[in-house]
Amino acid sequence: MNDGIHRELLRKEIEFYISLLPEEVGGLLREPLSVSRRGLSVANERESPWILLPLIACESICGITFSAIPLCASLQFFLAAGDVFDDIEDNDAPLSLSSRYGVAITNNIATTLLVLGEKAIAGLKEKQVNDSKIVRILDTINHYYLKACTGQHLDLSQGNKLDISENEYLDILSLKSASQIECSCYTGALLATDNNELLGLFKNFGYNLGMMLQITNDIAGIISKNDIINKKITFPVIFALSQTESFTHDKLEQYYQNQSGDELSVDNISDILSNTGAMHYSAIITESYRLSAKEAAEKAESNGVNIDKMRIFLQ
């Protein structure tokens, strides 16, 4: 089957679980599931099929895809729940559910998404997945999302601190964000095999893929200037602060601490980040993660795995 058919099967699976609830609730549930890289989003042919990543991991090992649809649906519910909780905690998105409907209703929607994520896992039983495997997959998902919660706590605790080191930032990314990509790859592989060597390779692939994606997003946020406007401390900013001295360093600090007044514009900050080599360095780090993911995939290939679709995510 092609990705278009898989997307439609995933959409139907998600809609089935939403249909178990009143339409008023279902309408709110669909919102976070309809944004980019979520299960009800409109297909973008130019973008890698992130929503199908667990299925692709499973298919690459055993060639079977139908059993992975409930897993894909479950992880989409968990990811959407995380998005909603993020919006509540960040409180900086005027069009978010919490801004429009209030924290109480939005908390309930996020909680409902979590419950649906758990419920969708039970759908694996109908795909002839045995109980012990289902329990192991559920335990693995909970393990990874506990890591994501820890990463989110560290991120919230840091606030907008400027003295965070590069390694500290990468550690937070690995917990908060990359763990979710790692979870998708690992659980998809777990559905197909118990081979610990292969599971380790898919874990490694997912981790490096997740880190690559997050640093790429940091770069994109600077290029679009959205993260500069929002004064968000990301990887290029951390590097620039560590490499600049005196006047330039002070100006960066003043801007990101809301002390610069009108002296520095968004374009000024963009120029500083470019001139310090922050963007170039960030691109190098991104490439290092891409190469590590590629190496893990190629090792899996030498063990009989078909990595054709996995390569899509490394382009």
C-alpha positions as a printed Julia matrix, in Angstrom:
315×3 Matrix{Float64}:
   0.0     0.0    0.0
   1.13    3.56  -0.63
   1.34    6.37   1.89
  -1.92    7.93   0.71
  -3.86    4.79   1.61
  -2.03    4.53   4.93
  -2.92    8.14   5.75
  -6.57    7.45   5.02
  -6.56    4.34   7.21
  -4.97    6.36  10.01
  -7.52    9.13   9.57
 -10.37    6.62   9.84
  -8.81    5.06  12.94
  -8.5     8.45  14.65
 -12.02    9.47  13.63
 -13.39    6.2   15.02
 -12.11    7.0   18.5
 -13.22   10.61  18.3
 -16.7     9.41  17.28
 -17.03    7.72  20.66
 -17.44   11.18  22.2
 -20.09   13.91  21.74
 -19.56   16.06  18.64
 -18.94   19.17  20.72
 -15.95   17.47  22.31
 -14.92   15.84  19.03
 -14.68   19.21  17.3
 -12.19   20.42  19.89
 -10.22   17.18  19.73
  -9.82   17.52  15.97
  -8.14   20.93  16.19
  -4.73   19.84  17.56
  -4.91   16.72  15.39
  -5.33   18.8   12.23
  -2.17   20.91  12.39
   0.96   20.06  10.41
   2.52   16.65  11.2
  -0.57   15.42  13.02
  -2.94   12.62  12.06
  -5.79   14.68  10.59
  -3.59   17.19   8.75
  -3.88   17.67   5.0
  -1.17   15.66   3.25
   1.83   17.68   2.13
   3.62   15.78  -0.62
   6.81   17.79  -0.07
   7.06   16.82   3.59
   8.24   13.5    4.99
   5.31   11.38   6.29
   6.08   11.84  10.0
   2.64   10.63  11.08
   3.42    7.22   9.53
   6.85    6.81  11.12
   5.86    3.9   13.44
   4.24    2.12  10.49
   7.3     2.67   8.31
   9.58    1.28  11.02
   7.38   -1.81  11.31
   7.06   -2.26   7.55
  10.79   -1.92   6.98
  11.45   -4.93   9.19
   8.63   -7.36   8.4
   6.81   -5.88   5.39
   3.52   -5.78   7.31
   1.67   -2.5    7.82
  -1.94   -3.12   8.84
  -1.08   -3.94  12.47
   0.72   -0.6   12.92
  -2.29    1.67  12.27
  -3.57    1.56  15.9
  -0.04    2.35  17.11
   0.16    5.35  14.76
  -3.22    6.56  16.01
  -2.2     6.16  19.64
   0.98    8.16  19.2
  -0.9    10.88  17.34
  -3.24   11.26  20.32
  -0.27   11.46  22.69
   1.53   14.01  20.49
  -1.59   16.16  20.18
  -2.09   16.03  23.96
   1.49   17.24  24.4
   0.85   20.11  21.98
  -2.21   21.21  23.95
  -0.43   21.04  27.29
   2.47   23.01  25.78
   0.11   25.79  24.74
  -1.37   25.95  28.23
   2.06   26.08  29.86
   3.59   28.57  27.41
   0.5    30.79  27.34
   1.8    32.7   24.31
  -0.43   31.57  21.42
  -3.49   33.81  20.88
  -5.24   31.21  18.69
  -4.61   28.23  20.98
  -7.44   26.29  22.59
  -6.57   27.69  26.01
  -6.7    31.28  24.75
 -10.11   30.74  23.17
 -11.83   28.35  25.57
  -9.98   28.76  28.86
  -7.58   26.55  30.79
 -10.21   24.27  32.36
 -11.79   23.14  29.08
  -8.38   22.86  27.38
  -6.96   20.74  30.21
  -9.9    18.41  29.79
  -9.29   18.15  26.03
  -5.62   17.32  26.6
  -6.56   14.7   29.19
  -9.12   13.2   26.81
  -6.44   12.93  24.12
  -4.21   11.05  26.57
  -7.01    8.59  27.38
  -7.71    8.07  23.68
  -4.01    7.37  23.19
  -4.21    4.59  25.78
  -7.48    3.28  24.31
  -6.1     3.14  20.77
  -3.34    0.79  21.91
  -6.06   -1.74  22.73
  -6.85   -1.74  19.02
  -3.69   -3.77  18.5
  -5.59   -6.75  19.91
  -7.85   -6.73  16.85
  -4.72   -6.92  14.68
  -3.74  -10.22  16.31
  -0.97   -8.67  18.41
  -0.56  -10.75  21.56
  -1.23   -9.33  25.01
   2.38   -9.42  26.23
   3.51   -7.42  23.2
   0.72   -4.86  23.71
   1.71   -4.43  27.36
   5.36   -4.01  26.38
   4.49   -1.4   23.76
   2.3     0.51  26.2
   5.02    0.42  28.86
   7.54    1.68  26.29
   5.28    4.57  25.27
   4.8     5.55  28.92
   8.58    5.39  29.44
   9.24    7.78  26.6
   6.51   10.19  27.58
   7.8    10.31  31.15
  11.09   11.41  29.58
   9.2    14.06  27.59
   7.52   15.3   30.78
  10.93   15.54  32.46
  12.28   17.5   29.51
   9.31   19.84  29.61
   9.85   20.41  33.33
  13.5    21.28  32.77
  12.54   23.6   29.9
   9.92   25.38  32.01
  12.35   25.62  34.93
  14.99   27.22  32.73
  12.54   29.89  31.58
  14.42   32.3   29.34
  17.77   31.91  31.09
  20.73   32.96  28.98
  23.4    31.03  30.85
  22.24   27.6   29.67
  25.07   25.65  28.06
  24.98   23.93  24.69
  25.05   20.49  26.35
  22.27   21.39  28.77
  20.1    22.59  25.89
  20.75   19.43  23.88
  19.92   17.29  26.92
  16.56   19.05  27.26
  15.87   18.59  23.55
  16.68   14.89  23.77
  14.19   14.46  26.62
  11.45   16.84  25.54
  11.35   16.42  21.78
  13.66   13.79  20.33
  12.27   11.17  22.73
   8.94   11.28  20.89
  10.55   10.51  17.51
  12.63    7.82  19.19
   9.42    6.37  20.65
   7.77    6.24  17.21
  10.69    4.36  15.68
  11.28    2.03  18.6
   7.65    1.0   19.15
   7.12    0.53  15.42
  10.14   -1.77  15.37
   8.95   -3.52  18.54
   5.7    -4.36  16.8
   7.7    -6.23  14.15
  10.56   -7.89  16.04
  12.05   -8.9   19.38
  15.6    -8.77  17.99
  17.45   -6.56  20.47
  20.12   -5.56  17.94
  17.52   -4.28  15.5
  15.56   -2.58  18.28
  18.72   -0.8   19.38
  19.4     0.4   15.84
  15.86    1.77  15.46
  16.18    3.44  18.85
  19.43    5.05  17.72
  17.91    6.04  14.38
  14.93    7.66  16.1
  17.03    9.57  18.63
  19.32   11.08  16.01
  16.43   11.76  13.66
  14.61   13.58  16.46
  17.65   15.69  17.37
  18.21   16.52  13.69
  14.59   17.62  13.37
  14.69   19.86  16.44
  17.9    21.69  15.52
  16.53   22.08  11.99
  13.44   23.69  13.53
  15.69   26.03  15.55
  17.44   27.1   12.36
  14.11   27.62  10.59
  12.88   29.74  13.5
  15.81   32.11  13.05
  15.54   32.24   9.27
  11.82   33.07   9.47
  12.67   35.48  12.34
   9.68   34.17  14.31
  11.91   32.94  17.15
  13.78   36.25  17.16
  10.53   38.2   17.41
   9.4    35.95  20.26
  12.86   36.19  21.88
  13.07   32.43  22.12
  16.36   30.99  23.35
  17.31   28.3   20.84
  20.47   26.52  19.75
  21.84   29.28  17.45
  21.3    31.9   20.16
  23.09   29.8   22.78
  26.05   29.37  20.43
  26.16   33.08  19.58
  26.14   34.05  23.27
  29.05   31.69  23.92
  31.11   33.09  21.03
  30.58   36.84  21.33
  32.33   39.23  23.67
  31.79   42.66  25.19
  29.62   44.94  23.04
  27.95   42.33  20.83
  27.4    39.91  23.7
  25.85   42.66  25.81
  23.51   43.64  23.0
  22.33   40.06  22.59
  21.73   39.76  26.32
  19.84   43.04  26.43
  17.61   42.03  23.56
  16.73   38.59  24.91
  16.2    39.99  28.41
  13.84   42.68  27.08
  16.25   45.47  28.05
  17.26   46.8   24.66
  14.4    49.21  24.09
  14.35   50.23  20.45
  18.11   50.07  19.95
  18.14   46.64  18.34
  15.76   45.46  15.67
  14.92   41.9   14.67
  17.13   42.39  11.61
  20.04   43.47  13.84
  19.75   40.26  15.86
  19.45   38.2   12.69
  22.68   39.76  11.4
  24.5    39.07  14.67
  23.44   35.43  14.67
  24.61   35.1   11.09
  27.92   36.92  11.6
  28.88   34.88  14.66
  28.62   31.67  12.64
  25.72   30.46  14.77
  23.66   29.37  11.79
  26.6    27.6   10.14
  27.5    25.81  13.37
  23.88   24.78  13.9
  23.81   23.33  10.38
  26.96   21.33  11.14
  25.39   19.88  14.29
  22.24   19.02  12.33
  24.33   17.2    9.74
  26.16   15.24  12.43
  22.84   13.92  13.75
  21.69   13.14  10.2
  24.83   11.11   9.55
  24.41    9.21  12.82
  20.81    8.36  11.89
  21.96    7.3    8.42
  24.62    5.05   9.93
  22.04    3.35  12.17
  19.72    2.81   9.19
  22.5     1.33   7.09
  23.47   -1.07   9.87
  19.83   -2.16  10.0
  19.92   -2.65   6.24
  22.89   -4.98   6.61
  20.65   -7.03   8.92
  17.99   -7.48   6.24
  15.88   -4.36   6.86
  14.45   -2.48   3.87
  15.37    1.15   4.62
  14.04    2.74   1.41
  11.27    4.67   3.22
  13.5     5.49   6.18
  15.81    7.36   3.82
  12.99    9.82   3.11
  13.42   11.33   6.58
  17.15   11.9    6.05
  16.89   14.06   2.93
